[in-house]
Amino acid sequence: MNIYDLTIHELKEKIAAGELTPVEIKKAFADRINDVENKVKSYITVTDELADEQLKDFDNKKKEILAGIPIAVKDNMSTDGIKTSCASKMLENYKPPYDATVVEKLNEAGAVIMGKTNMDEFAMGSSTENSAFFNTHNPWNLSHAPGGSSGGSAAAVAAGECAAALGSDTGGSIRQPASYCGVVGLKPTYGMVSRYGLVAFASSLDQIGPITKDVEDSAILMNVIAGHDPKDSTSIEGKKEDYTDYLKEDVKGMKIGIPEEYFNLDFDQEVKNSVMSAVDKLKEAGAEVETVHMTDASYALAAYYVIAPAEASSNLARYDGVRYGLRSEHASDVSEMFTNTRHEGFGDEVKRRIMIGTYALSSGYYDAYYLKAQKVRTLIKDDFDRIFNDFDLIITPTAPTTAMKLDSNKDPLEMYYSDIFTVPINIAGVPAMSVPCGFDSNEMPIGLQLIGPHFGEGKIIQAAYTLEKLLNIKDKRAEL
Amino acid sequence: MIDKKDVEYAAGLAQLKLDEEEKEKYTEQIGEILDYVDKLSELDTDDVVPTAYTVPMKNVLREDKVQESLPREKSLSNAPDEKDGQFRAPKIMSD
């Protein structure tokens, strides 16, 4: 196996055994970026100088969890003095004056940051095609999208352009691209990871999480990034867990619910077969699998397309050209400066969502749309709570299909449908992981979604780790 | 049903300038999305309390003490225009 194919834990072992040095590792990944980046285009910015700088500190960081490990960061997480564009013209030249808490934690843990990854503009999209700069290509088939919005992070991991990456997930933006790119993506419980320094999209839904080559790496990265942060008032206080304690091959007696209403939705038969055959394997390994009944996921999707744009319209009001970001040069007064800046700086999907959100919050419509959606949110959360009274986990597919082709010209509603299985999880605030479970007849990866109760990351990791061992496909890599 | 006037109104509130083509397109697309959203009315929510955050949240307070903060130069480092250590914007009042 090539160095760039190795996982975090494999690289750690090789460093510990003296078989590889962090300098050799960094060089292997930097060379890999040079070799394949022109095909995959995962990165908006490659931070080679920063990586070299961080390597110099290795001797002081030797004992830290990620010492010498190359990590990629989605371009919506602030990096001090390094461009953080959110794949938007609005922030094309923006260099934050501080680090996001997760970036600070990566630094403290000794990570080597390889670059900032491409995404849908302001994380709004499901294919990374809404990037204002360029498309990212799926490493398994370059004519396909990597998914989104964390498509650059997922593609970088799948292509060996980093050992692991951070993504953010508002309605599926970690899990759906992880599924499309054949890697592991975890959206933690809302509030588990600090959002300080994450450019806000929909604040009650956004959550940062790991995208990795296997489940063990996901647990390792969670140990680094999870935890309370006084700078994020929504981050959860509580004792820190060691997620690697859950890396056990054991699902005996674990109760898993299969929601009939989700499996009755209109989606790809190959995806369904692959997920069900993985579920059968868990059953053979001793899990108790039962059909459960839940509210149709399409209600969660409808609530999401009120709540997320409403919060976005408020969060994105800050881009007015005054303090940072783009300022239109075509304006004679301040009002014209606002509208021209926003006209020139925002892309199509961002404008569309700001419009929906503004409309839904406007006088006369607030009760009908926003308040109604917040009430439906209660029903959906209660629905998950009810299932988790009797079950440890719920399993669904991660996405209705495998990766769509680039430039497939889908209308907005069709694109939104690709998030049907992932959106309810953000609405309920619970954690969920996408794990590779097979390939379709075109050799494109399929992902299975494991959903747990609030703070149930441990059980998710345990079941996912077991499944990974049973399926034995995790060492398969995209050929480039 | 949303019409072009609604789109123009929302665009005004959001400080967005739309050209005619965008207005037509957004009227149609946002109309379709809102039609989909209308399915929420199928659910009875009369006695349901709305949820803003799904995990327990409380107000976070701290002592009113001066803490380290970003130095002025750093805060201004991305300013499109600045003068005398302050953000500078085009004139607000007309002549």
Interface residues (C-beta under 8 A of the other chain):
Chain A: N93 Y94 K95 P97 Y98 T189 Y190 G191 S204 P230 S233 T234 I236 S298 Y299 L301 A302 A303 Y305 V306 S313 A317 D320 G321 V322 R323 Y324 G325 L326 R327 A331 S332 D333 V334 E336 M337 F338 T339 N340 R342 H343 F346 K351 R352 I354 M355 I356 T358 Y359 S362 Y369 L371 K372 A373 Q374 K375 V376 R377 T378 L379 K381 D411 P412 L413 Y416 I427 A428 G429 V430 H454
Chain B: I2 D6 V7 Y9 A10 A11 L13 A14 Q15 L16 K17 L18 E22 Y26 Q29 I30 E32 I33 L34 Y36 V37 D38 K39 L40 S41 E42 L43 T45 V48 V49 P50 T51 A52 Y53 T54 V55 M57 V60 R62 L70 K74 S75 S77 N78 A79 P80 D81 F87 A89 P90 K91 I92 S94
